[in-house]
Amino acid sequence: MRPTMKRSLQRLPMLALAAALLVSPLAAAPAHAADPGVAQVDTFDNALLDVMKNGKTLGPKGRYRRLEPVVQHEFDLAAMTRFAVGPTWSTFTPSQQSQAVEAFTRLTIASYAHNFDDYSGQSFQVDPNPINRGPDKLVQSKMLRQHDAPVQLSYRMRESGGTWKIIDIYFNNISQLTTRRSDFAKPLADGGAAGLIAHLNTLVDSLMK
């Protein structure tokens, strides 16, 4: 064996080690950081799962308390209230707007506390690739169930104060805000802002029984 070839072979282990040291940090790093909107949906879905698993122990009020900080952080509840009320919102006084947002917030939390009260093997699967829709994005999620078809969920997100917030949820392609606006039409027509606020509080009371 020629001396130059022998020296080259002797250097191979050191070269391999150097290459490994250079490559390892890159290999260990994730391909890309999680989308902030996806991270918000993940947080909310995990909170729902936790409440479902502990639903019977927590009871309605315990589930409400567990979900309250998560819903208030992940949702833009003021924007959702405006959208659900519609054009009539501009006729509300500032005090009525504040009361409506508070009542709508309580209704949103109470609805989840009421509907996600038990666990039977459900899990959530969030698509890591959101769909951009102008200033908004849609984050797709599925609630997987053992013996039933999965529930399709689409979270409409909008940036507010530097943070992506949920402003609507589509259950099997049905907008919850559109449904809310339809439900709110009669109490608004019959009693204006005061009638709607009273209606929202009555709904909360019925859900928390």
Beta strands, then each sheet from edge to edge (+ up, - down):
strand 1: 123-126
strand 2: 131-133
strand 3: 136-144
strand 4: 151-160
strand 5: 163-171
strand 6: 174-175
sheet 1: 1+ 3- 2+
sheet 2: 1+ 3- 4+ 5- 6+
end
